[in-house]
Amino acid sequence: MAIIKEIILDTSNMAATGEVRNLTLNGDNGAVFSVEINNEDSPKKYYNFATKQFQTTKTNLNHAVIANNTFSIDITFPAITDNDHYDIAIFAEPHFNTQHAAYSKAVFPDGSIDINSSTGSRSILVQKIIYQYTDLTLTLGAVSKNSVTGFGSMALTGTREFTMPRGISIGKIPFSVTITAAATRSLEILSTPTTSDLIGGITKTIGGTPVEIKTEDEFPAITNTDTIDGAVTSGIKVVMDNNVADNMVVGDRITTAAVTDTTDGANQTGTKIVMTSAVATKMAPGDRVTGTALLNSTIFTVVELNPDADNANEFSITPSVSDAIPDDTTLTFTSPLNPKTVTVAALNPDEDNVKEFSMSEAIALRDGATLSFSNRKNYKWPTDIKGLTLGVQAVGTNVASDTFIANYESTTTIDDYSSVINETESGIQSTAKPVVSEGLVTTHAGNVIFNNQQLLVLADDSIKFYSYSKEQIKSMTGFEYELSNITITPTVVTTTTTSAVSNSTSIPVAERSGILDNASTISGIGINPAVVNPTVASGAGAVSGAGTIVASAAQTLEDGITLTFTGASRAVTIAGDIQIIKSGTSDTTLLFDVENFLRAT
């Protein structure tokens, strides 16, 4: 039996421009095989080995023979305008006593078979697949990560978009990014940017329900209070004194302070107790009653207020009190809100009262009680964890400041020198197998843990994960790169005097845009730098248009002369070379964080 021992074919992703790839089969002399190649077009097209083109009529390479222990043929793949893939089927011909080598299986992270990495076969067929994708774009830009004043509305121009195939390497490519501030802003260069000033990242959607960590306090602080306007005797709807949207959000925990009152009457027993005050101002049905050794040892609860409808200071209790309660005994009434976790379910649930909200369960509440609302916060959130690593930062509308992915650790302090670790969790957790499509992991369901708790409003948000680290950016985007020969150059600022100046520090000019107080240096006809190197002391900064600047030394200047200002500008250009060590799998933007090397006013 003749054996096809080895199949050699480059199955890496192919560029949109197409290319020629070689198919080689090594094996025993006389081994006979056939090859069929088709693409995913509709109708399907087949490769014609004679014309080296794809056609709708089915065709193949039929009964090819290995001689001198090898067979080799070039295959021409065409250029594309949309994504394509090619199925390659290599058949051993059993009628010619030919078979493939023994099967060795390879799998993807999701457990599915990786046919390109598998070798041999248990049948007459070996399959391979090549994916061909349209080109992707890498864009260089700039951003103020913290939206610092002065960098708003900055415009970007220059050679900063590059088109390339997936997964390829490219030598050094020149780039330039010109950053132009708003007309009333000026930029001062603090340093030359480096590779570590580039931000890269990806956008992910956070899941709708956070995951509680056993040792975390999901409701760490009271965030607002308000007063009930009308007793709640049944149901889940509560009316408050104020607009509920001003004091609470859905998911807030609801609590209320315990209230005390004293008994009015000696040796009270049974199921009815009389108090000093009107019971409706102190308690509600369902409240727990404590205050004496007997009441504290058993769970006693309020059943009804004014049970006989003849005494506003009387309430009934369950179970029955067997030991007499003395006169003037202080009793404490605690709402079932407090030991439970009752939350805000909806604001204005019927859309007819902005002062009404609903609770997650029915709790009786007294009129006039002050409710406290605590925002829910959580460390752990579900999301797609593909590409994420510890330390990756996160930003978004509802993301707390200075947030990044971190391991969780809960500790209890023993003394000034020691503590006990209660619980630890990994900052990135898989909850399912990764999903593989076209040979690549596309998504991976899991949880991330942030270094600080996030408000419940983060649920279902799309947020940006980012990093300055090349390694972390590579993990998130697939892009591996290096910058070199970086320069940063300001655009020269010039303007003219609008009247003559005689031995004065006040200089009227036609335009102040791009001039910066205490940074810009003045030169021009009439200014003698050998005597003094004048700078702009005031009058510039966040302004534009004609006006008067004040120099650090008195000058005598003619009307209409041109002055040049260095040290600041309205526009700066970052230039250099970028080398693509390996491109990613989708369009990506890398941004220079201008806060790291520019000052703006």
Beta strands, then each sheet from edge to edge (+ up, - down):
strand 1: 2-9
strand 2: 19-27
strand 3: 32-39
strand 4: 46-48
strand 5: 53-55
strand 6: 61-65
strand 7: 70-77
strand 8: 84-92
strand 9: 98-100
strand 10: 125-132
strand 11: 136-143
strand 12: 155-157
strand 13: 161-164
strand 14: 170-180
strand 15: 187-189
strand 16: 198-205
strand 17: 224-227
strand 18: 237-239
strand 19: 253-256
strand 20: 259-262
strand 21: 268-274
strand 22: 288-290
strand 23: 300-305
strand 24: 314-325
strand 25: 330-334
strand 26: 344-347
strand 27: 356-359
strand 28: 370-374
strand 29: 377-384
strand 30: 393-395
strand 31: 403-404
strand 32: 408-413
strand 33: 419-425
strand 34: 428-430
strand 35: 435-437
strand 36: 440-443
strand 37: 445-455
strand 38: 462-467
strand 39: 480-490
strand 40: 493-496
strand 41: 501-509
strand 42: 521-524
strand 43: 536-538
strand 44: 547-557
strand 45: 562-566
strand 46: 571-582
strand 47: 588-593
strand 48: 598-600
sheet 1: 7+ 2- 1+ 9+
sheet 2: 6+ 3- 8+ 10-
sheet 3: 4+ 5-
sheet 4: 13+ 11- 47- 16+ 38- 30+ 31-
sheet 5: 12+ 14- 46+ 39-
sheet 6: 15+ 48-
sheet 7: 17+ 28- 19+
sheet 8: 18+ 27- 26+
sheet 9: 20+ 25- 22+ 23- 24+ 21-
sheet 10: 29+ 37- 34+
sheet 11: 32+ 33-
sheet 12: 35+ 36-
sheet 13: 40+ 45- 42+
sheet 14: 41+ 44- 43+
end
